[in-house]
Amino acid sequence: MNKMQQMKDLYKLQKQAKQIKKKLQNIHIEAEEEGVKITINGEQEVVKVEISEDAIKDKNKLEASILNALKKGLKKSQEVAAVNMKDVMDQMGMNLPGMG
């Protein structure tokens, strides 16, 4: 493969990656844990936190619920990102463990 074709292919892959990144920013994943609901986008950014009145009553339980909801949401977000990025990674010859 000549250098010109490699550059064209790289540009195409970069463009696809940018499109996927934009798509991931608009995907919202919710995770709930005992009165706490966390919304995370496909880029692993927390976009919303909701806490019920009942959850506020017990500080230790609330802290644990927030932590567990965040863990669940981040894990789901990572899975969504991996699925969406798989094709680009495959095209780049970067079959990373856990991506397929």
C-alpha positions as YAML, in Angstrom:
chain: A
units: angstrom
residues:
- id: 1
  name: MET
  ca: [0.00, 0.00, 0.00]
- id: 2
  name: ASN
  ca: [1.45, 3.35, -0.96]
- id: 3
  name: LYS
  ca: [1.73, 6.30, 1.40]
- id: 4
  name: MET
  ca: [-1.03, 8.27, -0.32]
- id: 5
  name: GLN
  ca: [-3.51, 5.43, 0.15]
- id: 6
  name: GLN
  ca: [-2.42, 5.02, 3.78]
- id: 7
  name: MET
  ca: [-3.06, 8.71, 4.41]
- id: 8
  name: LYS
  ca: [-6.50, 8.49, 2.77]
- id: 9
  name: ASP
  ca: [-7.36, 5.45, 4.88]
- id: 10
  name: LEU
  ca: [-6.16, 7.16, 8.05]
- id: 11
  name: TYR
  ca: [-8.23, 10.26, 7.27]
- id: 12
  name: LYS
  ca: [-11.29, 8.07, 6.66]
- id: 13
  name: LEU
  ca: [-10.79, 6.27, 9.99]
- id: 14
  name: GLN
  ca: [-10.30, 9.55, 11.87]
- id: 15
  name: LYS
  ca: [-13.52, 10.88, 10.36]
- id: 16
  name: GLN
  ca: [-15.38, 7.71, 11.40]
- id: 17
  name: ALA
  ca: [-13.96, 7.93, 14.92]
- id: 18
  name: LYS
  ca: [-15.14, 11.56, 15.24]
- id: 19
  name: GLN
  ca: [-18.63, 10.57, 14.07]
- id: 20
  name: ILE
  ca: [-18.76, 7.76, 16.62]
- id: 21
  name: LYS
  ca: [-17.54, 10.08, 19.39]
- id: 22
  name: LYS
  ca: [-20.34, 12.51, 18.58]
- id: 23
  name: LYS
  ca: [-22.84, 9.65, 18.58]
- id: 24
  name: LEU
  ca: [-21.55, 8.44, 21.96]
- id: 25
  name: GLN
  ca: [-22.02, 11.90, 23.47]
- id: 26
  name: ASN
  ca: [-25.72, 11.65, 22.60]
- id: 27
  name: ILE
  ca: [-26.25, 8.14, 23.99]
- id: 28
  name: HIS
  ca: [-27.51, 8.26, 27.58]
- id: 29
  name: ILE
  ca: [-27.22, 5.26, 29.87]
- id: 30
  name: GLU
  ca: [-29.10, 5.13, 33.16]
- id: 31
  name: ALA
  ca: [-28.11, 3.13, 36.21]
- id: 32
  name: GLU
  ca: [-30.17, 2.93, 39.41]
- id: 33
  name: GLU
  ca: [-29.34, 1.82, 42.92]
- id: 34
  name: GLU
  ca: [-31.70, 2.22, 45.90]
- id: 35
  name: GLY
  ca: [-33.12, 5.66, 45.17]
- id: 36
  name: VAL
  ca: [-30.15, 6.96, 43.18]
- id: 37
  name: LYS
  ca: [-30.32, 7.27, 39.40]
- id: 38
  name: ILE
  ca: [-27.19, 8.23, 37.45]
- id: 39
  name: THR
  ca: [-27.23, 9.15, 33.75]
- id: 40
  name: ILE
  ca: [-23.93, 8.75, 31.88]
- id: 41
  name: ASN
  ca: [-23.27, 9.29, 28.19]
- id: 42
  name: GLY
  ca: [-21.32, 6.98, 25.91]
- id: 43
  name: GLU
  ca: [-18.18, 9.06, 26.55]
- id: 44
  name: GLN
  ca: [-18.28, 8.10, 30.26]
- id: 45
  name: GLU
  ca: [-19.36, 11.59, 31.34]
- id: 46
  name: VAL
  ca: [-21.93, 11.85, 34.13]
- id: 47
  name: VAL
  ca: [-24.71, 14.06, 32.79]
- id: 48
  name: LYS
  ca: [-27.34, 13.77, 35.54]
- id: 49
  name: VAL
  ca: [-27.76, 12.56, 39.12]
- id: 50
  name: GLU
  ca: [-31.16, 12.06, 40.74]
- id: 51
  name: ILE
  ca: [-31.62, 11.19, 44.42]
- id: 52
  name: SER
  ca: [-34.97, 10.26, 45.97]
- id: 53
  name: GLU
  ca: [-36.13, 11.72, 49.28]
- id: 54
  name: ASP
  ca: [-35.93, 8.27, 50.91]
- id: 55
  name: ALA
  ca: [-32.30, 7.81, 49.86]
- id: 56
  name: ILE
  ca: [-31.30, 11.07, 51.57]
- id: 57
  name: LYS
  ca: [-32.32, 9.82, 55.02]
- id: 58
  name: ASP
  ca: [-29.35, 7.48, 55.51]
- id: 59
  name: LYS
  ca: [-25.96, 9.03, 54.69]
- id: 60
  name: ASN
  ca: [-23.99, 5.75, 54.60]
- id: 61
  name: LYS
  ca: [-26.58, 4.01, 52.46]
- id: 62
  name: LEU
  ca: [-26.73, 7.04, 50.13]
- id: 63
  name: GLU
  ca: [-22.96, 7.05, 49.66]
- id: 64
  name: ALA
  ca: [-22.97, 3.33, 48.86]
- id: 65
  name: SER
  ca: [-25.89, 3.75, 46.45]
- id: 66
  name: ILE
  ca: [-24.15, 6.60, 44.59]
- id: 67
  name: LEU
  ca: [-20.95, 4.58, 44.30]
- id: 68
  name: ASN
  ca: [-22.75, 1.47, 43.07]
- id: 69
  name: ALA
  ca: [-24.90, 3.41, 40.58]
- id: 70
  name: LEU
  ca: [-21.77, 5.11, 39.19]
- id: 71
  name: LYS
  ca: [-19.98, 1.76, 38.83]
- id: 72
  name: LYS
  ca: [-22.97, 0.23, 37.02]
- id: 73
  name: GLY
  ca: [-23.39, 3.24, 34.74]
- id: 74
  name: LEU
  ca: [-19.71, 3.46, 33.85]
- id: 75
  name: LYS
  ca: [-19.54, -0.25, 33.07]
- id: 76
  name: LYS
  ca: [-22.58, -0.01, 30.78]
- id: 77
  name: SER
  ca: [-21.13, 3.12, 29.15]
- id: 78
  name: GLN
  ca: [-17.82, 1.37, 28.48]
- id: 79
  name: GLU
  ca: [-19.65, -1.56, 26.90]
- id: 80
  name: VAL
  ca: [-21.64, 0.76, 24.63]
- id: 81
  name: ALA
  ca: [-18.47, 2.62, 23.61]
- id: 82
  name: ALA
  ca: [-16.64, -0.64, 22.89]
- id: 83
  name: VAL
  ca: [-19.43, -1.90, 20.64]
- id: 84
  name: ASN
  ca: [-19.57, 1.41, 18.75]
- id: 85
  name: MET
  ca: [-15.78, 1.66, 18.32]
- id: 86
  name: LYS
  ca: [-15.23, -2.00, 17.36]
- id: 87
  name: ASP
  ca: [-15.50, -1.47, 13.59]
- id: 88
  name: VAL
  ca: [-13.03, 1.41, 13.57]
- id: 89
  name: MET
  ca: [-10.60, -0.52, 15.75]
- id: 90
  name: ASP
  ca: [-10.89, -3.58, 13.50]
- id: 91
  name: GLN
  ca: [-10.18, -1.47, 10.42]
- id: 92
  name: MET
  ca: [-7.12, -0.02, 12.12]
- id: 93
  name: GLY
  ca: [-5.86, -3.51, 12.90]
- id: 94
  name: MET
  ca: [-6.16, -2.87, 16.60]
- id: 95
  name: ASN
  ca: [-8.10, -5.91, 17.78]
- id: 96
  name: LEU
  ca: [-7.74, -5.17, 21.45]
- id: 97
  name: PRO
  ca: [-8.69, -7.76, 24.08]
- id: 98
  name: GLY
  ca: [-12.22, -7.22, 25.33]
- id: 99
  name: MET
  ca: [-13.29, -5.26, 22.26]
- id: 100
  name: GLY
  ca: [-14.69, -8.20, 20.32]
...
